[in-house]
Amino acid sequence: MQIRSNGEDTESCSGGRCVTTGSEVLRFDAYGNVEEQLTGNFASGHVVADDQRTRSVSTYENRLDGGWTIGLLTSQVASGYTEDVNGYPDANHTLSWRRWSYDAKGAVENATTRNVVPAACTSNATDDSVTYTYTSAGQLKTSKENQRRLIELVYDAQQLYVASQSVTFPQLIDGVATNSNVTLVEQAEHDLRNGQTIARVGLNGVRTTTLFDSQARMTEARGPNGVLLESRSYVDSHPTSITSTVVTDTGKSFTRKTHLDGVGRELGTVEQGTGTQTIRARRFVYDAFGRTVWVGLPSLKGQQPNRHPRIEGNKQCPRAGRRGCRMTRLPTRRRMVGSLRFNRGARRGSARFGTGTRGRPQWA
């Protein structure tokens, strides 16, 4: 006896209106692979026969040799409703057409996608074909498209990681392909202990290096000539946090401090520009199942972290009582926006930021 799912449906609701969509399996092959399936609007256990319904027919290669490789998808054709350029309907038009072939080890050797065009078009459909080759260890070596785009991968001495990748494509002059090709090469060095990329030379020839700590966490990134691009520090004791400083220009940078809970989820983040001005902040609240229920995005433009400024538009009042300057205190409670509710019992509209006596977020 085989237990297989012959359909599923999902109900999505928005603005008081709900829509149910799903899939329905019409036929399996002898090995349990789905040969024919319908997708679209769903009602009474079946896909509704309307303009949204799509039919997919698939074929498989099942190799019953010593490896028992079954379920290799060899072709898939999807058909459904469409209209041609003149507005005439076609209820059973081919929407997509794909085909695959495999080598002796069951790896994809060729993948072909047909560019389907409406029946009324005079141009013929063309195929986009990609051919793959592999190393003796089964790793991807080359992929070549029929449009002469070739990607070649070279692995390190241990055959673990990609040491270089080259991309070759036709040279274009005024949008017209020539008989000449352009080749761009990207190189990378890896830490064999954890696979992290410690140095990279991009397709544009720019070299960047990255340092990691004993836990494979990035601590520093540098560009050409050792110019510092970003640095990170970690606090592993409670409360855990990550502080990142990103250099944007000579003498200019911003700092991002993120607080984490015990399982590594983000609780809150504060970004400060050069100096002490807070330029962005956010906070997340989760339910008992780890799902996000609140996202707080307070407006902190012009706020100093150590005190409440008195502001008029974007101007700060230098002292209380100055004539011609309207006195306004920033609120100590931040309005939470972007709430997500998963059940009827979710509490909405009452979450707030925790603040100290001087209005500074406790998690900043």
ZAMARGU-4260 file (C-alpha; in steps of 0.2 Angstrom, whole numbers, plus 5000, padded with zeros to 4 digits):
<rodrens>
0) 5000/5000/5000 | 5006/5017/4996 | 5001/5033/5005 | 5002/5048/4994 | 4995/5066/4995
5) 4983/5069/4980 | 4981/5087/4983 | 4982/5102/4995 | 4975/5119/4997 | 4979/5135/5006
10) 4967/5149/5011 | 4974/5167/5011 | 4964/5181/5018 | 4966/5200/5016 | 4954/5214/5020
15) 4940/5203/5025 | 4941/5193/5008 | 4948/5175/5008 | 4954/5165/4993 | 4958/5147/4992
20) 4970/5140/4980 | 4978/5123/4979 | 4984/5108/4968 | 4976/5091/4963 | 4985/5076/4957
25) 4977/5067/4943 | 4989/5053/4940 | 5005/5045/4947 | 5017/5033/4938 | 5021/5016/4945
30) 5035/5023/4957 | 5024/5037/4965 | 5030/5052/4954 | 5017/5065/4949 | 5013/5063/4931
35) 4998/5075/4929 | 4993/5089/4941 | 4981/5104/4941 | 4984/5120/4951 | 4972/5135/4953
40) 4957/5140/4963 | 4951/5127/4975 | 4934/5122/4981 | 4925/5106/4987 | 4941/5096/4986
45) 4945/5100/4968 | 4953/5113/4957 | 4940/5124/4950 | 4939/5123/4931 | 4941/5142/4927
50) 4953/5153/4918 | 4966/5152/4933 | 4968/5133/4931 | 4984/5126/4925 | 4988/5108/4920
55) 5006/5101/4921 | 5011/5085/4913 | 5028/5077/4918 | 5038/5062/4913 | 5052/5053/4922
60) 5067/5042/4920 | 5068/5028/4932 | 5084/5018/4932 | 5082/5001/4940 | 5101/4997/4940
65) 5112/4994/4955 | 5109/5012/4961 | 5090/5012/4959 | 5089/5030/4953 | 5071/5034/4951
70) 5061/5050/4949 | 5073/5059/4937 | 5062/5073/4929 | 5064/5072/4910 | 5051/5084/4904
75) 5037/5095/4910 | 5024/5104/4900 | 5012/5117/4908 | 4996/5122/4899 | 4982/5134/4903
80) 4971/5149/4898 | 4979/5163/4889 | 4975/5176/4876 | 4985/5181/4860 | 4991/5198/4855
85) 4974/5201/4847 | 4964/5197/4862 | 4958/5180/4856 | 4957/5167/4870 | 4965/5150/4870
90) 4959/5139/4884 | 4973/5125/4882 | 4989/5135/4877 | 5006/5129/4881 | 5013/5140/4895
95) 5030/5133/4898 | 5040/5118/4891 | 5056/5111/4899 | 5066/5095/4896 | 5081/5087/4905
100) 5094/5074/4902 | 5106/5065/4914 | 5123/5057/4914 | 5127/5040/4920 | 5128/5046/4938
105) 5111/5054/4937 | 5118/5072/4937 | 5109/5085/4925 | 5119/5084/4908 | 5107/5096/4898
110) 5092/5107/4902 | 5082/5115/4888 | 5068/5128/4890 | 5057/5133/4876 | 5052/5151/4874
115) 5034/5149/4871 | 5025/5162/4861 | 5007/5165/4857 | 5000/5156/4842 | 4996/5172/4833
120) 5014/5177/4833 | 5023/5174/4817 | 5040/5172/4825 | 5045/5154/4829 | 5048/5148/4847
125) 5067/5146/4851 | 5075/5134/4864 | 5087/5140/4877 | 5099/5125/4881 | 5112/5124/4895
130) 5124/5109/4895 | 5134/5104/4910 | 5150/5094/4913 | 5157/5088/4930 | 5173/5083/4938
135) 5177/5065/4942 | 5171/5069/4960 | 5154/5074/4953 | 5157/5093/4956 | 5150/5105/4943
140) 5165/5110/4931 | 5157/5119/4916 | 5140/5126/4911 | 5137/5132/4893 | 5122/5141/4886
145) 5117/5140/4868 | 5120/5159/4867 | 5139/5156/4869 | 5140/5160/4888 | 5152/5149/4896
150) 5155/5147/4915 | 5170/5137/4920 | 5174/5132/4938 | 5192/5127/4945 | 5193/5119/4962
155) 5207/5120/4975 | 5220/5106/4978 | 5208/5097/4990 | 5193/5098/4978 | 5183/5106/4991
160) 5180/5124/4986 | 5179/5134/4970 | 5196/5143/4968 | 5192/5152/4952 | 5177/5155/4941
165) 5178/5162/4924 | 5163/5169/4913 | 5165/5170/4894 | 5152/5179/4883 | 5152/5187/4866
170) 5158/5205/4865 | 5144/5217/4860 | 5147/5233/4850 | 5132/5244/4848 | 5121/5230/4854
175) 5128/5218/4841 | 5137/5202/4845 | 5155/5201/4837 | 5166/5186/4834 | 5176/5191/4849
180) 5173/5185/4867 | 5176/5193/4883 | 5182/5183/4898 | 5181/5189/4916 | 5189/5179/4931
185) 5185/5179/4949 | 5197/5171/4962 | 5194/5165/4980 | 5204/5158/4994 | 5195/5148/5008
190) 5199/5144/5026 | 5199/5125/5025 | 5193/5123/5043 | 5176/5130/5039 | 5175/5135/5021
195) 5174/5154/5024 | 5181/5165/5010 | 5196/5174/5017 | 5201/5183/5001 | 5192/5187/4984
200) 5197/5195/4968 | 5181/5200/4960 | 5176/5200/4941 | 5182/5219/4941 | 5199/5214/4948
205) 5196/5222/4966 | 5204/5211/4980 | 5195/5210/4997 | 5201/5201/5012 | 5190/5195/5027
210) 5196/5190/5044 | 5186/5178/5056 | 5186/5173/5074 | 5187/5155/5081 | 5168/5153/5079
215) 5169/5158/5060 | 5161/5175/5063 | 5167/5189/5052 | 5178/5202/5062 | 5185/5213/5049
220) 5184/5216/5030 | 5197/5226/5020 | 5198/5232/5002 | 5213/5236/4991 | 5229/5242/5000
225) 5222/5236/5016 | 5208/5250/5017 | 5196/5245/5031 | 5178/5242/5025 | 5169/5235/5040
230) 5173/5229/5057 | 5163/5218/5069 | 5164/5214/5088 | 5153/5202/5098 | 5147/5201/5116
235) 5143/5183/5120 | 5138/5185/5138 | 5120/5191/5142 | 5114/5202/5134 | 5122/5196/5118
240) 5125/5209/5104 | 5134/5212/5088 | 5142/5229/5085 | 5147/5233/5067 | 5156/5248/5060
245) 5154/5251/5041 | 5166/5264/5033 | 5157/5274/5019 | 5170/5287/5015 | 5186/5294/5022
250) 5182/5299/5040 | 5164/5294/5038 | 5156/5279/5045 | 5140/5272/5054 | 5139/5260/5068
255) 5125/5247/5069 | 5122/5238/5086 | 5111/5223/5086 | 5105/5214/5102 | 5101/5195/5101
260) 5090/5184/5111 | 5096/5167/5117 | 5093/5158/5101 | 5101/5171/5090 | 5086/5181/5084
265) 5087/5200/5082 | 5078/5209/5096 | 5083/5227/5092 | 5095/5237/5081 | 5101/5255/5083
270) 5112/5263/5069 | 5122/5279/5073 | 5131/5290/5061 | 5147/5298/5063 | 5146/5306/5080
275) 5132/5301/5091 | 5116/5304/5081 | 5104/5290/5080 | 5099/5288/5062 | 5089/5272/5062
280) 5082/5260/5075 | 5070/5245/5075 | 5064/5231/5087 | 5056/5214/5085 | 5044/5205/5096
285) 5041/5186/5094 | 5028/5174/5101 | 5030/5158/5110 | 5033/5149/5093 | 5046/5160/5087
290) 5036/5170/5074 | 5037/5188/5072 | 5022/5197/5079 | 5028/5215/5081 | 5040/5226/5071
295) 5044/5243/5079 | 5051/5256/5067 | 5052/5272/5078 | 5056/5289/5070 | 5072/5295/5079
300) 5078/5308/5067 | 5087/5322/5077 | 5087/5312/5093 | 5103/5312/5104 | 5105/5296/5114
305) 5109/5304/5130 | 5094/5317/5131 | 5078/5323/5124 | 5081/5337/5112 | 5069/5352/5111
310) 5065/5353/5092 | 5056/5364/5080 | 5056/5355/5063 | 5074/5350/5061 | 5081/5364/5072
315) 5086/5361/5090 | 5082/5374/5104 | 5099/5378/5113 | 5090/5380/5130 | 5073/5381/5137
320) 5063/5396/5136 | 5071/5404/5121 | 5059/5416/5112 | 5053/5411/5095 | 5057/5392/5098
325) 5043/5380/5100 | 5047/5368/5114 | 5043/5350/5110 | 5048/5334/5119 | 5050/5318/5110
330) 5038/5305/5117 | 5046/5292/5128 | 5034/5278/5120 | 5037/5273/5103 | 5022/5268/5092
335) 5024/5250/5085 | 5020/5248/5067 | 5019/5233/5055 | 5010/5221/5067 | 5007/5203/5062
340) 4993/5193/5069 | 4993/5174/5069 | 4977/5170/5079 | 4962/5179/5087 | 4971/5181/5103
345) 4985/5191/5097 | 4987/5208/5106 | 4987/5223/5094 | 4991/5241/5096 | 4998/5241/5114
350) 5017/5236/5112 | 5029/5249/5116 | 5048/5252/5117 | 5056/5250/5134 | 5064/5267/5138
355) 5075/5273/5152 | 5072/5289/5163 | 5079/5300/5149 | 5071/5292/5134 | 5085/5281/5129
360) 5080/5264/5123 | 5086/5251/5135 | 5092/5239/5121 | 5102/5253/5113
</rodrens>
